[in-house]
């Protein structure tokens, strides 16, 4: 059975992976939208400019949301690492270790 720390680490890794996959998909959409915009001709379908603009705005918003998600994941990872470091440093000594490290002058 995994510890809560391991479960959190696994969840963060899964979120990183999902965010990366989302970035890849958004990049394809951005490039396709750009190419559509560049290929417009005077004989373009009515409203085509409107649709490519809507796609561009939506993909830009989605990319910004994904960046915020990645920032949140980085923050959570840093907090998790700091908590793990503090737990290791602040771990209480065993009774046997306390006797070993006891001040003989007391």
C-alpha positions in Angstrom: 0.0 0.0 0.0 1.4 3.4 -0.9 1.9 6.2 1.6 0.0 9.6 1.3 3.3 11.1 0.0 3.7 8.5 -2.7 0.0 8.9 -3.7 0.5 12.7 -3.9 3.7 12.3 -5.9 1.9 9.9 -8.3 -1.0 12.3 -8.7 1.3 15.2 -9.4 3.2 13.1 -12.0 -0.1 12.2 -13.7 -1.2 15.9 -13.7 2.2 16.8 -15.3 1.7 14.2 -18.0 -1.9 15.4 -18.7 -0.8 19.0 -18.9 2.1 18.1 -21.2 -0.4 16.2 -23.5 -2.7 19.2 -23.4 0.1 21.5 -24.4 0.9 19.3 -27.4 -2.7 19.2 -28.6 -3.1 23.0 -28.1 0.1 23.5 -30.2 -1.4 21.6 -33.1 -4.6 23.7 -32.9 -2.7 26.9 -32.7 -0.6 26.0 -35.8 -3.7 24.9 -37.8 -5.5 28.1 -36.9 -2.5 30.1 -38.0 -2.3 28.3 -41.3 -6.0 28.8 -41.8 -5.6 32.5 -41.3 -2.6 32.7 -43.6 -4.4 30.8 -46.4 -7.5 33.0 -46.5 -8.2 34.3 -50.0 -10.6 36.9 -51.3 -13.0 34.0 -52.2 -13.1 32.8 -48.6 -16.4 31.6 -47.2 -18.5 34.2 -45.3 -17.6 34.3 -41.7 -14.4 32.4 -42.1 -12.4 35.2 -40.5 -14.8 35.3 -37.6 -14.4 31.5 -37.1 -10.6 31.5 -37.3 -10.5 34.4 -34.8 -12.8 32.5 -32.4 -10.6 29.4 -32.7 -7.5 31.6 -32.0 -9.0 33.3 -29.0 -10.2 30.0 -27.5 -6.9 28.2 -28.0 -5.0 31.2 -26.5 -7.3 31.1 -23.4 -6.9 27.3 -23.1 -3.1 27.6 -23.4 -3.1 30.3 -20.6 -5.2 28.0 -18.4 -2.8 25.2 -19.1 0.2 27.4 -18.1 -1.6 28.3 -14.9 -2.2 24.6 -14.2 1.5 23.9 -14.8 2.5 26.7 -12.4 0.2 25.2 -9.8 1.7 21.8 -10.3 5.2 23.3 -9.9 4.1 25.0 -6.7 2.6 21.8 -5.3 5.7 19.8 -6.2 7.9 22.4 -4.4 5.6 22.3 -1.3 5.7 18.5 -1.3 9.5 18.5 -1.5 9.8 21.1 1.3 7.4 19.0 3.4 9.4 15.9 2.8 12.7 17.6 3.7 11.2 19.1 6.9 9.8 15.7 7.8 13.2 14.1 7.5 14.9 16.8 9.4 12.3 17.1 12.1 11.9 13.3 12.6 12.1 12.5 16.4 15.0 10.5 17.6 14.3 7.0 18.8 14.6 6.4 22.6 17.8 4.5 22.0 19.3 7.4 20.0 18.2 9.8 22.8 20.2 7.8 25.3 23.2 7.7 23.0 23.1 11.4 22.5 22.3 12.3 26.1 24.5 14.9 27.7 26.7 13.0 30.3 27.1 16.2 32.3 23.5 16.4 33.2 
